[in-house]
Amino acid sequence: MKPTQQIVSWVLQLGIIALLAPAAYYKLTGHNESTALFTTLGMEPGGRYIIGFLEATACALLLTPNSAVHGAILTLGIMIGAIIAHLSKIWFDSMFAYFSIALVIASSIVIYLRRKQIKSIARMLN
């Protein structure tokens, strides 16, 4: 990866973490907004804990250079699920819905920039 691409990737990874880590914290600690959101979705408390754990895992993966692409893939999956939830049940009535879109874009760019690391998935399956 070229130095410029690496810098862009790290800036995006840290930006993703800056948005994802507080969300994971609020979900795992039972913040009132998170509890209300997952109650509306019919996923309280199990879904809240699972999504919070997955978000925290994605943050940890994004901090490790060799697994950053895996963290971006996990983030992409979580955020696509969040967008589907917003479209189907809770609409785009808060800034968190727009954060989901921003995270889809940022994680997609990280995946593209670090696409050569995806070969590690193929090696694990052999």
C-alpha positions in Angstrom: 0.0 0.0 0.0 1.3 3.4 -0.9 2.1 5.8 2.0 -0.8 8.2 1.0 -3.2 5.3 1.0 -2.0 4.1 4.3 -2.5 7.6 5.8 -6.0 7.8 4.4 -6.8 4.4 5.7 -5.6 5.2 9.2 -7.5 8.5 9.3 -10.7 6.7 8.2 -10.1 3.8 10.7 -9.6 6.3 13.6 -12.7 8.2 12.4 -14.7 4.9 12.4 -13.5 4.1 15.9 -14.4 7.6 17.1 -18.0 7.0 16.1 -18.3 3.3 16.8 -16.6 3.1 20.3 -19.0 5.4 22.1 -21.9 3.6 20.4 -20.6 0.3 21.7 -20.0 1.7 25.1 -23.6 3.1 25.3 -25.0 -0.2 24.2 -23.0 -2.3 26.6 -23.7 -0.1 29.6 -27.4 0.2 29.0 -27.7 3.9 28.2 -31.3 5.1 28.1 -31.3 5.9 24.3 -29.8 2.5 23.4 -32.3 0.7 25.6 -35.2 2.6 24.0 -33.9 2.0 20.5 -33.5 -1.7 21.0 -36.9 -1.9 22.7 -38.4 -0.3 19.6 -36.6 -2.8 17.5 -37.8 -5.7 19.7 -34.2 -6.7 20.4 -33.8 -5.6 24.0 -31.5 -6.7 25.8 -29.9 -9.5 23.9 -29.6 -7.7 20.6 -28.2 -4.6 22.3 -25.5 -6.6 23.9 -24.6 -8.6 20.7 -24.4 -5.4 18.6 -22.4 -3.6 21.3 -20.0 -6.5 21.5 -19.6 -6.7 17.7 -19.0 -2.9 17.5 -16.3 -3.2 20.2 -14.7 -6.1 18.4 -14.7 -4.0 15.1 -12.9 -1.2 17.0 -10.3 -3.6 18.3 -9.7 -5.1 14.8 -9.5 -1.6 13.2 -6.6 -0.7 15.6 -4.5 -3.7 14.5 -2.9 -3.2 11.1 -3.1 -6.8 10.0 -6.7 -7.2 10.9 -8.0 -3.7 10.0 -9.7 -4.9 6.8 -11.6 -7.5 8.9 -12.7 -4.7 11.3 -13.9 -2.7 8.3 -15.8 -5.6 6.9 -17.5 -6.2 10.3 -18.3 -2.5 10.6 -19.8 -2.5 7.1 -22.1 -5.4 8.0 -23.2 -3.9 11.3 -23.9 -0.5 9.6 -25.9 -2.1 6.7 -28.0 -3.7 9.4 -28.4 -0.4 11.2 -29.5 1.3 7.9 -32.0 -1.5 7.3 -33.4 -1.0 10.9 -33.7 2.7 10.3 -35.4 2.3 7.0 -37.9 -0.4 8.2 -38.7 0.5 11.9 -37.3 3.8 13.2 -36.7 6.0 10.2 -34.1 8.6 9.8 -35.1 10.8 12.7 -31.8 11.1 14.4 -28.2 11.9 13.5 -27.3 8.3 14.3 -28.9 7.1 11.1 -26.7 9.5 9.1 -23.6 8.2 11.1 -24.5 4.8 9.8 -24.3 6.0 6.2 -21.0 7.7 6.9 -19.6 4.5 8.5 -20.7 2.5 5.5 -18.8 4.8 3.2 -15.7 5.0 5.4 -15.5 1.3 6.0 -16.0 0.6 2.2 -13.1 2.9 1.5 -10.9 1.1 4.1 -11.8 -2.3 2.6 -10.9 -1.0 -0.8 -7.6 0.4 0.3 -6.7 -2.7 2.3 -8.2 -5.2 -0.2 -4.9 -7.1 -0.5 -5.3 -8.2 3.1 -8.5 -10.0 2.3 -6.4 -12.9 1.0 -5.9 -13.9 4.7 -9.5 -15.0 4.8 -8.9 -17.4 1.9 -5.9 -18.8 3.7 -7.9 -19.4 6.8 -10.5 -21.3 4.9 -8.0 -23.7 3.2 
